[in-house]
Amino acid sequence: MSKSEEPAKEEKAGKAQKTEKKKRKGLFSLYKIEKDKVVRLRPTCERCGPGYFMADHGDRYTCGHCGFTKYKPSEK
């Protein structure tokens, strides 16, 4: 048999190809550039000081370094 007469290889049927790219997080979610200034999107920790951003959990902000929690004002 020559190469042209070989049967075509079948692809694996069980796995689907992933075509979506993951959204890049990192610095893109912490800062926003407006004109010539950099704006911080999340607050910094009151205990740890600048450089430690607080995580946004919907109803509160939490510091991952020291565990400090700051609740957001309720919207009633």
N, CA, C and O atoms as a Maestro MAE file, in Angstrom:
{
 s_m_m2io_version
 :::
 2.0.0
}

f_m_ct {
 s_m_title
 :::
 protein
 m_atom[304] {
  # First column is atom index #
  i_m_mmod_type
  r_m_x_coord
  r_m_y_coord
  r_m_z_coord
  i_m_residue_number
  s_m_chain_name
  s_m_pdb_residue_name
  s_m_pdb_atom_name
  i_m_atomic_number
  :::
  1 25 0.831 -1.187 0.000 1 A "MET " " N  " 7
  2 3 0.000 0.000 0.000 1 A "MET " " CA " 6
  3 2 0.872 1.244 0.000 1 A "MET " " C  " 6
  4 15 1.877 1.306 0.708 1 A "MET " " O  " 8
  5 25 0.501 2.196 -0.763 2 A "SER " " N  " 7
  6 3 1.238 3.450 -0.754 2 A "SER " " CA " 6
  7 2 0.566 4.409 0.218 2 A "SER " " C  " 6
  8 15 -0.501 4.112 0.754 2 A "SER " " O  " 8
  9 25 1.192 5.560 0.445 3 A "LYS " " N  " 7
  10 3 0.658 6.519 1.405 3 A "LYS " " CA " 6
  11 2 -0.707 7.052 1.002 3 A "LYS " " C  " 6
  12 15 -1.533 7.336 1.870 3 A "LYS " " O  " 8
  13 25 -0.958 7.189 -0.263 4 A "SER " " N  " 7
  14 3 -2.242 7.749 -0.710 4 A "SER " " CA " 6
  15 2 -3.388 6.760 -0.513 4 A "SER " " C  " 6
  16 15 -4.545 7.177 -0.458 4 A "SER " " O  " 8
  17 25 -3.104 5.485 -0.407 5 A "GLU " " N  " 7
  18 3 -4.139 4.485 -0.268 5 A "GLU " " CA " 6
  19 2 -4.445 4.146 1.195 5 A "GLU " " C  " 6
  20 15 -5.375 3.382 1.457 5 A "GLU " " O  " 8
  21 25 -3.683 4.696 2.162 6 A "GLU " " N  " 7
  22 3 -3.925 4.398 3.565 6 A "GLU " " CA " 6
  23 2 -5.230 5.025 4.024 6 A "GLU " " C  " 6
  24 15 -5.571 6.129 3.598 6 A "GLU " " O  " 8
  25 25 -5.958 4.338 4.882 7 A "PRO " " N  " 7
  26 3 -7.211 4.924 5.373 7 A "PRO " " CA " 6
  27 2 -6.917 6.167 6.230 7 A "PRO " " C  " 6
  28 15 -5.901 6.233 6.921 7 A "PRO " " O  " 8
  29 25 -7.817 7.135 6.170 8 A "ALA " " N  " 7
  30 3 -7.646 8.377 6.928 8 A "ALA " " CA " 6
  31 2 -7.763 8.090 8.423 8 A "ALA " " C  " 6
  32 15 -8.577 7.272 8.850 8 A "ALA " " O  " 8
  33 25 -6.946 8.771 9.199 9 A "LYS " " N  " 7
  34 3 -6.993 8.588 10.649 9 A "LYS " " CA " 6
  35 2 -8.225 9.284 11.206 9 A "LYS " " C  " 6
  36 15 -8.542 10.415 10.837 9 A "LYS " " O  " 8
  37 25 -8.898 8.599 12.085 10 A "GLU " " N  " 7
  38 3 -10.075 9.198 12.705 10 A "GLU " " CA " 6
  39 2 -9.660 9.948 13.967 10 A "GLU " " C  " 6
  40 15 -8.800 9.491 14.719 10 A "GLU " " O  " 8
  41 25 -10.282 11.104 14.189 11 A "GLU " " N  " 7
  42 3 -9.986 11.873 15.394 11 A "GLU " " CA " 6
  43 2 -10.735 11.258 16.568 11 A "GLU " " C  " 6
  44 15 -11.754 10.591 16.393 11 A "GLU " " O  " 8
  45 25 -10.219 11.493 17.754 12 A "LYS " " N  " 7
  46 3 -10.872 10.973 18.943 12 A "LYS " " CA " 6
  47 2 -12.217 11.656 19.108 12 A "LYS " " C  " 6
  48 15 -12.305 12.884 19.087 12 A "LYS " " O  " 8
  49 25 -13.246 10.873 19.270 13 A "ALA " " N  " 7
  50 3 -14.603 11.411 19.333 13 A "ALA " " CA " 6
  51 2 -14.981 11.900 20.732 13 A "ALA " " C  " 6
  52 15 -15.910 12.699 20.855 13 A "ALA " " O  " 8
  53 25 -14.319 11.466 21.758 14 A "GLY " " N  " 7
  54 3 -14.707 11.766 23.123 14 A "GLY " " CA " 6
  55 2 -14.388 13.178 23.591 14 A "GLY " " C  " 6
  56 15 -15.092 13.700 24.456 14 A "GLY " " O  " 8
  57 25 -13.356 13.812 23.055 15 A "LYS " " N  " 7
  58 3 -12.942 15.123 23.557 15 A "LYS " " CA " 6
  59 2 -13.267 16.214 22.552 15 A "LYS " " C  " 6
  60 15 -13.030 16.066 21.354 15 A "LYS " " O  " 8
  61 25 -13.806 17.299 23.053 16 A "ALA " " N  " 7
  62 3 -14.103 18.449 22.210 16 A "ALA " " CA " 6
  63 2 -12.934 19.427 22.292 16 A "ALA " " C  " 6
  64 15 -12.284 19.542 23.331 16 A "ALA " " O  " 8
  65 25 -12.675 20.117 21.212 17 A "GLN " " N  " 7
  66 3 -11.593 21.096 21.172 17 A "GLN " " CA " 6
  67 2 -11.986 22.333 21.957 17 A "GLN " " C  " 6
  68 15 -13.113 22.811 21.833 17 A "GLN " " O  " 8
  69 25 -11.071 22.860 22.766 18 A "LYS " " N  " 7
  70 3 -11.321 24.100 23.496 18 A "LYS " " CA " 6
  71 2 -10.874 25.256 22.616 18 A "LYS " " C  " 6
  72 15 -9.698 25.358 22.265 18 A "LYS " " O  " 8
  73 25 -11.806 26.122 22.262 19 A "THR " " N  " 7
  74 3 -11.462 27.238 21.400 19 A "THR " " CA " 6
  75 2 -11.511 28.570 22.139 19 A "THR " " C  " 6
  76 15 -10.969 29.563 21.654 19 A "THR " " O  " 8
  77 25 -12.150 28.606 23.301 20 A "GLU " " N  " 7
  78 3 -12.245 29.853 24.047 20 A "GLU " " CA " 6
  79 2 -10.964 30.098 24.816 20 A "GLU " " C  " 6
  80 15 -10.385 29.178 25.392 20 A "GLU " " O  " 8
  81 25 -10.523 31.361 24.820 21 A "LYS " " N  " 7
  82 3 -9.346 31.713 25.594 21 A "LYS " " CA " 6
  83 2 -9.786 32.186 26.968 21 A "LYS " " C  " 6
  84 15 -10.858 32.771 27.123 21 A "LYS " " O  " 8
  85 25 -8.958 31.931 27.951 22 A "LYS " " N  " 7
  86 3 -9.265 32.395 29.298 22 A "LYS " " CA " 6
  87 2 -9.047 33.888 29.367 22 A "LYS " " C  " 6
  88 15 -8.156 34.431 28.712 22 A "LYS " " O  " 8
  89 25 -9.868 34.550 30.165 23 A "LYS " " N  " 7
  90 3 -9.718 35.973 30.349 23 A "LYS " " CA " 6
  91 2 -8.498 36.227 31.224 23 A "LYS " " C  " 6
  92 15 -8.341 35.609 32.277 23 A "LYS " " O  " 8
  93 25 -7.640 37.136 30.786 24 A "ARG " " N  " 7
  94 3 -6.439 37.448 31.549 24 A "ARG " " CA " 6
  95 2 -6.811 38.272 32.760 24 A "ARG " " C  " 6
  96 15 -7.513 39.277 32.646 24 A "ARG " " O  " 8
  97 25 -6.345 37.852 33.911 25 A "LYS " " N  " 7
  98 3 -6.647 38.571 35.136 25 A "LYS " " CA " 6
  99 2 -5.451 39.442 35.477 25 A "LYS " " C  " 6
  100 15 -5.229 40.443 34.796 25 A "LYS " " O  " 8
  101 25 -4.701 39.125 36.454 26 A "GLY " " N  " 7
  102 3 -3.496 39.847 36.798 26 A "GLY " " CA " 6
  103 2 -3.697 41.332 36.994 26 A "GLY " " C  " 6
  104 15 -4.663 41.746 37.634 26 A "GLY " " O  " 8
  105 25 -2.812 42.132 36.461 27 A "LEU " " N  " 7
  106 3 -2.849 43.574 36.645 27 A "LEU " " CA " 6
  107 2 -4.013 44.245 35.934 27 A "LEU " " C  " 6
  108 15 -4.410 45.349 36.308 27 A "LEU " " O  " 8
  109 25 -4.567 43.597 34.913 28 A "PHE " " N  " 7
  110 3 -5.652 44.205 34.159 28 A "PHE " " CA " 6
  111 2 -6.908 44.394 34.993 28 A "PHE " " C  " 6
  112 15 -7.726 45.264 34.691 28 A "PHE " " O  " 8
  113 25 -7.072 43.598 36.034 29 A "SER " " N  " 7
  114 3 -8.261 43.718 36.872 29 A "SER " " CA " 6
  115 2 -8.038 44.642 38.069 29 A "SER " " C  " 6
  116 15 -8.988 44.935 38.794 29 A "SER " " O  " 8
  117 25 -6.810 45.106 38.293 30 A "LEU " " N  " 7
  118 3 -6.515 45.951 39.440 30 A "LEU " " CA " 6
  119 2 -6.398 47.432 39.094 30 A "LEU " " C  " 6
  120 15 -6.654 48.284 39.945 30 A "LEU " " O  " 8
  121 25 -6.020 47.746 37.872 31 A "TYR " " N  " 7
  122 3 -5.791 49.132 37.471 31 A "TYR " " CA " 6
  123 2 -6.567 49.481 36.212 31 A "TYR " " C  " 6
  124 15 -6.883 48.609 35.403 31 A "TYR " " O  " 8
  125 25 -6.872 50.765 36.055 32 A "LYS " " N  " 7
  126 3 -7.497 51.268 34.843 32 A "LYS " " CA " 6
  127 2 -6.787 52.571 34.484 32 A "LYS " " C  " 6
  128 15 -6.481 53.377 35.362 32 A "LYS " " O  " 8
  129 25 -6.528 52.775 33.209 33 A "ILE " " N  " 7
  130 3 -5.833 53.986 32.771 33 A "ILE " " CA " 6
  131 2 -6.855 54.977 32.235 33 A "ILE " " C  " 6
  132 15 -7.600 54.673 31.304 33 A "ILE " " O  " 8
  133 25 -6.885 56.162 32.830 34 A "GLU " " N  " 7
  134 3 -7.744 57.249 32.372 34 A "GLU " " CA " 6
  135 2 -6.863 58.438 32.030 34 A "GLU " " C  " 6
  136 15 -6.199 59.007 32.896 34 A "GLU " " O  " 8
  137 25 -6.867 58.803 30.762 35 A "LYS " " N  " 7
  138 3 -6.023 59.887 30.249 35 A "LYS " " CA " 6
  139 2 -4.570 59.600 30.593 35 A "LYS " " C  " 6
  140 15 -3.992 58.661 30.047 35 A "LYS " " O  " 8
  141 25 -3.965 60.376 31.477 36 A "ASP " " N  " 7
  142 3 -2.564 60.170 31.832 36 A "ASP " " CA " 6
  143 2 -2.386 59.622 33.239 36 A "ASP " " C  " 6
  144 15 -1.265 59.598 33.745 36 A "ASP " " O  " 8
  145 25 -3.461 59.182 33.883 37 A "LYS " " N  " 7
  146 3 -3.382 58.715 35.264 37 A "LYS " " CA " 6
  147 2 -3.787 57.249 35.374 37 A "LYS " " C  " 6
  148 15 -4.575 56.738 34.578 37 A "LYS " " O  " 8
  149 25 -3.230 56.597 36.375 38 A "VAL " " N  " 7
  150 3 -3.583 55.214 36.679 38 A "VAL " " CA " 6
  151 2 -4.534 55.225 37.860 38 A "VAL " " C  " 6
  152 15 -4.249 55.840 38.887 38 A "VAL " " O  " 8
  153 25 -5.676 54.541 37.716 39 A "VAL " " N  " 7
  154 3 -6.697 54.508 38.758 39 A "VAL " " CA " 6
  155 2 -6.765 53.093 39.317 39 A "VAL " " C  " 6
  156 15 -6.847 52.125 38.560 39 A "VAL " " O  " 8
  157 25 -6.732 52.972 40.638 40 A "ARG " " N  " 7
  158 3 -6.871 51.666 41.287 40 A "ARG " " CA " 6
  159 2 -8.353 51.312 41.356 40 A "ARG " " C  " 6
  160 15 -9.173 52.126 41.780 40 A "ARG " " O  " 8
  161 25 -8.693 50.089 40.934 41 A "LEU " " N  " 7
  162 3 -10.091 49.676 40.915 41 A "LEU " " CA " 6
  163 2 -10.545 49.062 42.233 41 A "LEU " " C  " 6
  164 15 -11.741 49.055 42.522 41 A "LEU " " O  " 8
  165 25 -9.634 48.555 43.024 42 A "ARG " " N  " 7
  166 3 -9.982 47.953 44.310 42 A "ARG " " CA " 6
  167 2 -9.289 48.722 45.426 42 A "ARG " " C  " 6
  168 15 -8.222 49.297 45.214 42 A "ARG " " O  " 8
  169 25 -9.887 48.735 46.609 43 A "PRO " " N  " 7
  170 3 -9.240 49.434 47.730 43 A "PRO " " CA " 6
  171 2 -8.037 48.657 48.253 43 A "PRO " " C  " 6
  172 15 -7.925 47.447 48.054 43 A "PRO " " O  " 8
  173 25 -7.143 49.373 48.924 44 A "THR " " N  " 7
  174 3 -6.007 48.721 49.570 44 A "THR " " CA " 6
  175 2 -6.370 48.423 51.022 44 A "THR " " C  " 6
  176 15 -7.292 49.023 51.573 44 A "THR " " O  " 8
  177 25 -5.651 47.509 51.627 45 A "CYS " " N  " 7
  178 3 -5.930 47.109 53.005 45 A "CYS " " CA " 6
  179 2 -5.540 48.225 53.968 45 A "CYS " " C  " 6
  180 15 -4.482 48.838 53.823 45 A "CYS " " O  " 8
  181 25 -6.399 48.484 54.951 46 A "GLU " " N  " 7
  182 3 -6.140 49.522 55.939 46 A "GLU " " CA " 6
  183 2 -5.050 49.097 56.922 46 A "GLU " " C  " 6
  184 15 -4.321 49.944 57.438 46 A "GLU " " O  " 8
  185 25 -4.933 47.812 57.182 47 A "ARG " " N  " 7
  186 3 -3.916 47.313 58.114 47 A "ARG " " CA " 6
  187 2 -2.552 47.158 57.439 47 A "ARG " " C  " 6
  188 15 -1.533 47.587 57.980 47 A "ARG " " O  " 8
  189 25 -2.538 46.544 56.259 48 A "CYS " " N  " 7
  190 3 -1.283 46.214 55.584 48 A "CYS " " CA " 6
  191 2 -0.684 47.400 54.837 48 A "CYS " " C  " 6
  192 15 0.531 47.459 54.648 48 A "CYS " " O  " 8
  193 25 -1.516 48.341 54.413 49 A "GLY " " N  " 7
  194 3 -1.022 49.517 53.724 49 A "GLY " " CA " 6
  195 2 -1.045 49.370 52.211 49 A "GLY " " C  " 6
  196 15 -1.582 48.395 51.686 49 A "GLY " " O  " 8
  197 25 -0.464 50.335 51.514 50 A "PRO " " N  " 7
  198 3 -0.482 50.294 50.050 50 A "PRO " " CA " 6
  199 2 0.297 49.089 49.518 50 A "PRO " " C  " 6
  200 15 1.308 48.678 50.088 50 A "PRO " " O  " 8
  201 25 -0.193 48.546 48.430 51 A "GLY " " N  " 7
  202 3 0.448 47.370 47.849 51 A "GLY " " CA " 6
  203 2 -0.317 46.091 48.099 51 A "GLY " " C  " 6
  204 15 -0.075 45.087 47.428 51 A "GLY " " O  " 8
  205 25 -1.237 46.105 49.053 52 A "TYR " " N  " 7
  206 3 -2.057 44.933 49.344 52 A "TYR " " CA " 6
  207 2 -3.497 45.251 48.989 52 A "TYR " " C  " 6
  208 15 -4.199 45.932 49.736 52 A "TYR " " O  " 8
  209 25 -3.930 44.749 47.836 53 A "PHE " " N  " 7
  210 3 -5.301 44.980 47.397 53 A "PHE " " CA " 6
  211 2 -6.247 44.027 48.098 53 A "PHE " " C  " 6
  212 15 -5.869 42.924 48.493 53 A "PHE " " O  " 8
  213 25 -7.485 44.472 48.243 54 A "MET " " N  " 7
  214 3 -8.507 43.644 48.877 54 A "MET " " CA " 6
  215 2 -9.329 42.951 47.795 54 A "MET " " C  " 6
  216 15 -9.605 43.536 46.748 54 A "MET " " O  " 8
  217 25 -9.715 41.713 48.049 55 A "ALA " " N  " 7
  218 3 -10.502 40.926 47.106 55 A "ALA " " CA " 6
  219 2 -11.963 41.336 47.196 55 A "ALA " " C  " 6
  220 15 -12.473 41.611 48.283 55 A "ALA " " O  " 8
  221 25 -12.634 41.375 46.052 56 A "ASP " " N  " 7
  222 3 -14.040 41.752 45.988 56 A "ASP " " CA " 6
  223 2 -14.894 40.494 46.067 56 A "ASP " " C  " 6
  224 15 -14.807 39.632 45.193 56 A "ASP " " O  " 8
  225 25 -15.726 40.379 47.115 57 A "HIS " " N  " 7
  226 3 -16.585 39.215 47.316 57 A "HIS " " CA " 6
  227 2 -18.060 39.571 47.244 57 A "HIS " " C  " 6
  228 15 -18.873 38.959 47.936 57 A "HIS " " O  " 8
  229 25 -18.418 40.537 46.431 58 A "GLY " " N  " 7
  230 3 -19.823 40.895 46.276 58 A "GLY " " CA " 6
  231 2 -20.312 41.857 47.332 58 A "GLY " " C  " 6
  232 15 -20.553 43.026 47.030 58 A "GLY " " O  " 8
  233 25 -20.466 41.403 48.563 59 A "ASP " " N  " 7
  234 3 -20.984 42.257 49.631 59 A "ASP " " CA " 6
  235 2 -19.891 42.766 50.563 59 A "ASP " " C  " 6
  236 15 -20.174 43.503 51.508 59 A "ASP " " O  " 8
  237 25 -18.624 42.373 50.301 60 A "ARG " " N  " 7
  238 3 -17.536 42.783 51.192 60 A "ARG " " CA " 6
  239 2 -16.205 42.763 50.440 60 A "ARG " " C  " 6
  240 15 -16.094 42.167 49.369 60 A "ARG " " O  " 8
  241 25 -15.203 43.421 51.015 61 A "TYR " " N  " 7
  242 3 -13.821 43.358 50.546 61 A "TYR " " CA " 6
  243 2 -13.017 42.636 51.620 61 A "TYR " " C  " 6
  244 15 -13.221 42.874 52.811 61 A "TYR " " O  " 8
  245 25 -12.101 41.751 51.210 62 A "THR " " N  " 7
  246 3 -11.306 40.984 52.150 62 A "THR " " CA " 6
  247 2 -9.838 41.015 51.742 62 A "THR " " C  " 6
  248 15 -9.505 40.868 50.566 62 A "THR " " O  " 8
  249 25 -8.968 41.209 52.728 63 A "CYS " " N  " 7
  250 3 -7.517 41.185 52.491 63 A "CYS " " CA " 6
  251 2 -7.038 39.737 52.588 63 A "CYS " " C  " 6
  252 15 -7.327 39.048 53.566 63 A "CYS " " O  " 8
  253 25 -6.315 39.285 51.583 64 A "GLY " " N  " 7
  254 3 -5.793 37.925 51.595 64 A "GLY " " CA " 6
  255 2 -4.541 37.780 52.437 64 A "GLY " " C  " 6
  256 15 -4.148 36.665 52.779 64 A "GLY " " O  " 8
  257 25 -3.917 38.888 52.771 65 A "HIS " " N  " 7
  258 3 -2.675 38.847 53.553 65 A "HIS " " CA " 6
  259 2 -2.962 38.724 55.047 65 A "HIS " " C  " 6
  260 15 -2.414 37.844 55.710 65 A "HIS " " O  " 8
  261 25 -3.829 39.611 55.590 66 A "CYS " " N  " 7
  262 3 -4.071 39.610 57.039 66 A "CYS " " CA " 6
  263 2 -5.481 39.141 57.416 66 A "CYS " " C  " 6
  264 15 -5.733 38.844 58.584 66 A "CYS " " O  " 8
  265 25 -6.406 39.070 56.444 67 A "GLY " " N  " 7
  266 3 -7.757 38.598 56.734 67 A "GLY " " CA " 6
  267 2 -8.735 39.691 57.111 67 A "GLY " " C  " 6
  268 15 -9.872 39.393 57.475 67 A "GLY " " O  " 8
  269 25 -8.323 40.960 57.035 68 A "PHE " " N  " 7
  270 3 -9.200 42.079 57.365 68 A "PHE " " CA " 6
  271 2 -10.388 42.110 56.397 68 A "PHE " " C  " 6
  272 15 -10.206 41.936 55.192 68 A "PHE " " O  " 8
  273 25 -11.607 42.332 56.917 69 A "THR " " N  " 7
  274 3 -12.820 42.372 56.104 69 A "THR " " CA " 6
  275 2 -13.496 43.710 56.266 69 A "THR " " C  " 6
  276 15 -13.677 44.199 57.381 69 A "THR " " O  " 8
  277 25 -13.869 44.301 55.144 70 A "LYS " " N  " 7
  278 3 -14.572 45.590 55.132 70 A "LYS " " CA " 6
  279 2 -15.863 45.378 54.345 70 A "LYS " " C  " 6
  280 15 -15.830 45.036 53.163 70 A "LYS " " O  " 8
  281 25 -17.004 45.584 55.013 71 A "TYR " " N  " 7
  282 3 -18.292 45.350 54.358 71 A "TYR " " CA " 6
  283 2 -18.715 46.559 53.549 71 A "TYR " " C  " 6
  284 15 -18.497 47.702 53.949 71 A "TYR " " O  " 8
  285 25 -19.327 46.287 52.397 72 A "LYS " " N  " 7
  286 3 -19.841 47.357 51.550 72 A "LYS " " CA " 6
  287 2 -21.165 47.843 52.116 72 A "LYS " " C  " 6
  288 15 -21.891 47.069 52.739 72 A "LYS " " O  " 8
  289 25 -21.492 49.121 51.909 73 A "PRO " " N  " 7
  290 3 -22.792 49.611 52.379 73 A "PRO " " CA " 6
  291 2 -23.929 48.931 51.622 73 A "PRO " " C  " 6
  292 15 -23.839 48.731 50.410 73 A "PRO " " O  " 8
  293 25 -24.995 48.578 52.331 74 A "SER " " N  " 7
  294 3 -26.117 47.894 51.680 74 A "SER " " CA " 6
  295 2 -26.888 48.891 50.812 74 A "SER " " C  " 6
  296 15 -26.986 50.075 51.135 74 A "SER " " O  " 8
  297 25 -27.431 48.384 49.705 75 A "GLU " " N  " 7
  298 3 -28.143 49.236 48.747 75 A "GLU " " CA " 6
  299 2 -29.639 49.051 48.893 75 A "GLU " " C  " 6
  300 15 -30.258 48.392 48.058 75 A "GLU " " O  " 8
  301 25 -30.238 49.614 49.932 76 A "LYS " " N  " 7
  302 3 -31.691 49.481 50.137 76 A "LYS " " CA " 6
  303 2 -32.410 50.728 49.829 76 A "LYS " " C  " 6
  304 15 -33.633 50.782 49.950 76 A "LYS " " O  " 8
  :::
 }
 m_bond[303] {
  # First column is bond index #
  i_m_from
  i_m_to
  i_m_order
  :::
  1 1 2 1
  2 2 3 1
  3 3 4 2
  4 3 5 1
  5 5 6 1
  6 6 7 1
  7 7 8 2
  8 7 9 1
  9 9 10 1
  10 10 11 1
  11 11 12 2
  12 11 13 1
  13 13 14 1
  14 14 15 1
  15 15 16 2
  16 15 17 1
  17 17 18 1
  18 18 19 1
  19 19 20 2
  20 19 21 1
  21 21 22 1
  22 22 23 1
  23 23 24 2
  24 23 25 1
  25 25 26 1
  26 26 27 1
  27 27 28 2
  28 27 29 1
  29 29 30 1
  30 30 31 1
  31 31 32 2
  32 31 33 1
  33 33 34 1
  34 34 35 1
  35 35 36 2
  36 35 37 1
  37 37 38 1
  38 38 39 1
  39 39 40 2
  40 39 41 1
  41 41 42 1
  42 42 43 1
  43 43 44 2
  44 43 45 1
  45 45 46 1
  46 46 47 1
  47 47 48 2
  48 47 49 1
  49 49 50 1
  50 50 51 1
  51 51 52 2
  52 51 53 1
  53 53 54 1
  54 54 55 1
  55 55 56 2
  56 55 57 1
  57 57 58 1
  58 58 59 1
  59 59 60 2
  60 59 61 1
  61 61 62 1
  62 62 63 1
  63 63 64 2
  64 63 65 1
  65 65 66 1
  66 66 67 1
  67 67 68 2
  68 67 69 1
  69 69 70 1
  70 70 71 1
  71 71 72 2
  72 71 73 1
  73 73 74 1
  74 74 75 1
  75 75 76 2
  76 75 77 1
  77 77 78 1
  78 78 79 1
  79 79 80 2
  80 79 81 1
  81 81 82 1
  82 82 83 1
  83 83 84 2
  84 83 85 1
  85 85 86 1
  86 86 87 1
  87 87 88 2
  88 87 89 1
  89 89 90 1
  90 90 91 1
  91 91 92 2
  92 91 93 1
  93 93 94 1
  94 94 95 1
  95 95 96 2
  96 95 97 1
  97 97 98 1
  98 98 99 1
  99 99 100 2
  100 99 101 1
  101 101 102 1
  102 102 103 1
  103 103 104 2
  104 103 105 1
  105 105 106 1
  106 106 107 1
  107 107 108 2
  108 107 109 1
  109 109 110 1
  110 110 111 1
  111 111 112 2
  112 111 113 1
  113 113 114 1
  114 114 115 1
  115 115 116 2
  116 115 117 1
  117 117 118 1
  118 118 119 1
  119 119 120 2
  120 119 121 1
  121 121 122 1
  122 122 123 1
  123 123 124 2
  124 123 125 1
  125 125 126 1
  126 126 127 1
  127 127 128 2
  128 127 129 1
  129 129 130 1
  130 130 131 1
  131 131 132 2
  132 131 133 1
  133 133 134 1
  134 134 135 1
  135 135 136 2
  136 135 137 1
  137 137 138 1
  138 138 139 1
  139 139 140 2
  140 139 141 1
  141 141 142 1
  142 142 143 1
  143 143 144 2
  144 143 145 1
  145 145 146 1
  146 146 147 1
  147 147 148 2
  148 147 149 1
  149 149 150 1
  150 150 151 1
  151 151 152 2
  152 151 153 1
  153 153 154 1
  154 154 155 1
  155 155 156 2
  156 155 157 1
  157 157 158 1
  158 158 159 1
  159 159 160 2
  160 159 161 1
  161 161 162 1
  162 162 163 1
  163 163 164 2
  164 163 165 1
  165 165 166 1
  166 166 167 1
  167 167 168 2
  168 167 169 1
  169 169 170 1
  170 170 171 1
  171 171 172 2
  172 171 173 1
  173 173 174 1
  174 174 175 1
  175 175 176 2
  176 175 177 1
  177 177 178 1
  178 178 179 1
  179 179 180 2
  180 179 181 1
  181 181 182 1
  182 182 183 1
  183 183 184 2
  184 183 185 1
  185 185 186 1
  186 186 187 1
  187 187 188 2
  188 187 189 1
  189 189 190 1
  190 190 191 1
  191 191 192 2
  192 191 193 1
  193 193 194 1
  194 194 195 1
  195 195 196 2
  196 195 197 1
  197 197 198 1
  198 198 199 1
  199 199 200 2
  200 199 201 1
  201 201 202 1
  202 202 203 1
  203 203 204 2
  204 203 205 1
  205 205 206 1
  206 206 207 1
  207 207 208 2
  208 207 209 1
  209 209 210 1
  210 210 211 1
  211 211 212 2
  212 211 213 1
  213 213 214 1
  214 214 215 1
  215 215 216 2
  216 215 217 1
  217 217 218 1
  218 218 219 1
  219 219 220 2
  220 219 221 1
  221 221 222 1
  222 222 223 1
  223 223 224 2
  224 223 225 1
  225 225 226 1
  226 226 227 1
  227 227 228 2
  228 227 229 1
  229 229 230 1
  230 230 231 1
  231 231 232 2
  232 231 233 1
  233 233 234 1
  234 234 235 1
  235 235 236 2
  236 235 237 1
  237 237 238 1
  238 238 239 1
  239 239 240 2
  240 239 241 1
  241 241 242 1
  242 242 243 1
  243 243 244 2
  244 243 245 1
  245 245 246 1
  246 246 247 1
  247 247 248 2
  248 247 249 1
  249 249 250 1
  250 250 251 1
  251 251 252 2
  252 251 253 1
  253 253 254 1
  254 254 255 1
  255 255 256 2
  256 255 257 1
  257 257 258 1
  258 258 259 1
  259 259 260 2
  260 259 261 1
  261 261 262 1
  262 262 263 1
  263 263 264 2
  264 263 265 1
  265 265 266 1
  266 266 267 1
  267 267 268 2
  268 267 269 1
  269 269 270 1
  270 270 271 1
  271 271 272 2
  272 271 273 1
  273 273 274 1
  274 274 275 1
  275 275 276 2
  276 275 277 1
  277 277 278 1
  278 278 279 1
  279 279 280 2
  280 279 281 1
  281 281 282 1
  282 282 283 1
  283 283 284 2
  284 283 285 1
  285 285 286 1
  286 286 287 1
  287 287 288 2
  288 287 289 1
  289 289 290 1
  290 290 291 1
  291 291 292 2
  292 291 293 1
  293 293 294 1
  294 294 295 1
  295 295 296 2
  296 295 297 1
  297 297 298 1
  298 298 299 1
  299 299 300 2
  300 299 301 1
  301 301 302 1
  302 302 303 1
  303 303 304 2
  :::
 }
}
